[in-house]
């Protein structure tokens, strides 16, 4: 009889919490840790075990999964900082680390290489699909790292996602993810601009959306995440732009994309414009709203500089 894998899941926010729940639903043994006690309680009520510290949470873990806000948090978690020792000092040599945070490529590579020097396998595996995908278990995982490590992670990733891709070597997952999110931001801005133009000229945004969905302007944001309120049900725009993927997170990802473009001397004028628009939108007090709320920027009644 095959021994059940012991999984430690660190970071139980809007994305990490539902991902961990799907592992529990799949019958896996999961120990969770988060700095917010209520997030831990929600998971223990679903059958997870918990720990008093992150070091305790990963004890004897076969697989460690982390979903954290930024590169500095990932580096501090695994390599340590002035406040705490890193997990690198306690992880079992046979452990596989899966970091699903969206962070800068350099940090992913730094952490992965440091863990490799200690014999610990690491893949960067950022996700696409939002909170809805995390809840439904239909996320897309974009993996960077050794092929053997990717294959080892597949049985676990398949419990949380529907589409799993191996993008290339260590850090490739992060590059592919920020390319996707840069394009997503451009599509959202363009869709918002086009729909508002239609509204300003007396057209029904639902009718125009249906027309464009059968025309060459069709895209994911128009079809599944329409930014105009009351065109689609059960999307953030129809719920006061609550839930989903926050403006400040899109702003962060665009910053990562533009930093990467600078390093590779890539020409990204549309990405830079989207970064500027989302930066302005955040400064106007919209940082905690869903990123589709950029639609409101194109209203005649918005404060335009």
N, C-alpha and C positions, 0 to 999 in steps of 0.2 A: 504493500500500500504506500502511495506517494505521500511524503510528509508535506503538510500544508505550509505554504510560505508565510513568513512573518513580515508584515509590511508596516513601516512607520511612515505616517503622513504628517508633514509639518506645514502649517499655513492653511487655515480653514475659513478663508474669506468667501466672497461671492462665488468664486470659481472652485477653490480648493474644497470647500465643504461639500458641495454636490458631487464632486469627483470621488471623494472619500466614501460618501454614502453609496455610490454605485459599486465600489469595491466590496462594501459590506453586503449589498444585495446579491453580489455574485458569490457570497459565502466565504470571502477571504478574511483572514485574521488581521485586523488593523488596530494599531496603537496610534493615537492622535495627540498632537500638541499644537497649541496656539496661545498667544499672549492674552487673548480674550476668553475668559472663563465660559461665557455663554455660548461661544462657538464650540468649545469642547463638550459642554453639556449636551448640545444638540446632537453631537455624534455619538456620545455614550448612550443616549436614549435610543439610538439606532443599533446599538450592539457593539460599538467600538470600546476598546480599553483606552485608558489615558495614563499620563505620567506626570510627575511633579516637576520634571525638567526635561529639556530637549535631549540632554545626554542620556537620561533614563529611558526616554521614548525610543531611542534607536538601539538600545541594548539587545544584542542577539538578532537584530533585524537582517533579513535576507535582502530586502529592498527598501530603500528610503526614497520617498517622493516629497519634493518640496515645491510649494507654490507661494512665492514671496513677491513683494512689491517692486524691488529694484536690485541692481547688481550689488550694491553695498551690503544689502541684507544677506544675499546668497554667499558672498565672500566671507562675511562675518560668521555665518552659520557653520560653514565647512572648514574655514581656515582659522577662525578665531579673531579676536580683537582685544582691545584693552580691558573689556568688561567680562569676557568669557573665553574659555577654551573652545577650539573648533571641533567639530565632529570628526575631523581627520584623526584625532588622537584616540578615538574610541571605536570607530567603525570596524567591523569584522573585515578581514582581508577578502572574504568571499562575497562581500556585500556589493550590490549594484545600486548606484545613486542615479535617480531620474529627477532632473530639475526642470519643472514645467513653467518656471517664471519666464517672463519676457524681459531680458536684460541685454546689456551690451556684449558684443561678441568677445571682446578682450577678457572680460571677467569670466565668462563661461569657459574660455580656453585656459585661463589661469587656474581656475578651480579644478577643472578636469585634469590638467597636467599635474597639479600638486597631488591630487588623489591617486593618479596613476603611479606616481613615484612611491606611493605607499601600498601599491598593489590593489587599489580599489577602483572598480569600473565606474565610469561616469558617462552619461549622455545628457545633452541639452535637448529638451523636448517641449518647447513652447506650443501653445494650443491656439486654435481658431475655432470659433463657433459660439462664443459668448456664454452667458449664464444659462440661456435656454439649452444650448448644446451640452453644457456641463451637467445640467439636471437630467436631460434625456439620455445621456451617455452616447451622444453622437458627435463628440468633438473630433476635430482634425488635429492629429499630433504631427509635428514637423521635427524630425529627429536629426541631430548631429552627433557623430561619434563613430566608434568602430562598428563594423557590420555585425560582428559577433555579439556585441553588447546590445545593439538594436534588436537582434533576433531574440536575445534573452529577455528583453523587456516586453516583447509583443504580447505574451499571454496576459500580462497585467494591463497594458495600454488598451488592449481590445475590450476590456471590461469598462473602460471609461470613454472610448471613442469609436468612431465608425470608419474613419479614414486615417491610416497610419503611413507616413512617408519617411523614408530615409533620404535626407537631403544631401548628405555628404559627411566629411570629417567633422571633428569637434568644432563647434561654433557655427556650423552650417545651418542648423536649425534656427538659430537666432537671426541669421542673415535672411533666410527665406521668409521668416515670420514678419520681419519689419518691412520687407518688400511687399508682402501681402497687405499689411496694414496701411502702408503708404498709399497703395492703389485704392484700398477701401476708403480712405479719407478723401481722396480725389473724386471717387465716384459719389460719395455722399454729398460733397460740396456741389458737384455738377448737377446731381439730381435735385437738390434743394433749390438751386438757382433756376433750373428749367421749370420746375413746378411753380415757383413763385412768379416767374414771368407769365406763365399761363393764367394764374389767378389774377394778376394785375391787369390782364386783358379780358377778364370776365369769364374765363373758362372754369369748369368744374374739375378740381384736381383728380378726382376719382376717374372721370372720363378720360382725362389726359393721360393718367397713369395707365389705363387700359390700352389706350392707343399706342403709347410708347412701348408697352410690353409686347405688342405685336409688330413693333418696328425696330429700326436699327439702334435705337437708344436703350434697348432692354439691358438691364443689369441687376445684380443681386440686391442692391439697396432699394431699387424701385419695386422689385418683385416680392421680396421677403421682409424688408425692413423700412418700408416707406416712411420718409421723415415728415410728411404732411399729416397732421392730426385727422383721425377718423376716416382715413382711406383704407387702412387695414385694421382689423381687430387684433387685440393681444400683442401689440408691438409698443415699445416705449412712447412713441409719438402720440398714441391714442390713450396714454395713461399719464399725461403730464410730463413726459420724458423721464419718468422714474424707472429704475432698474436698468438692466443692460450693461453697456460698456461706457464708463464715464468719460466725459470730455477731457478731464485731467489725465486719464490713462492714454487716450489717443494722443494728447499733446506730448506725453512722455515717449510714446512709441515713435512719433514723428521726429522727436529730438534724436532718438537712437538712429533713425533712418538717415537723417541729414548728417549726423556725425560720421556714420559709416560712409556716406557719399563723399564727404570731404576727404576721408582717408584714402578712398579708392579713386579720387579725382573724377567722380561720376557727375554727370549733368542732370540735375533733378529740379527743374524750375517749377513743375506742378507740385511736387512734394514740398518745396520751400514755401509756395503760396499757401498750400493747405496748412502748413505749420504756422504761418503767420495768422491765418484766419482763426484757427483753433486757439492760438495763444490769445488773440483779442477776445474771443468768445469766453474763454476762461477768466480773463481779467474783468469781464463785465459781470462776474458773479455766477457763471454757469458751470463751473468746474465739476460739480457733483451731479449734473444732469447727464442723461444719455447723450452720446456723441451725435445722434441724429437731430438734436436740438439746434445744431448749426443752421437748420432751416429757418429759425426765427431771425437770424441775422439779415436775411434777405427781404424781410418785410419792410414795406414803406414806412412803418411806424417805429422801426428799430433806430437806435441811436447811431447814426453813421458819421464818421469823422471825415 
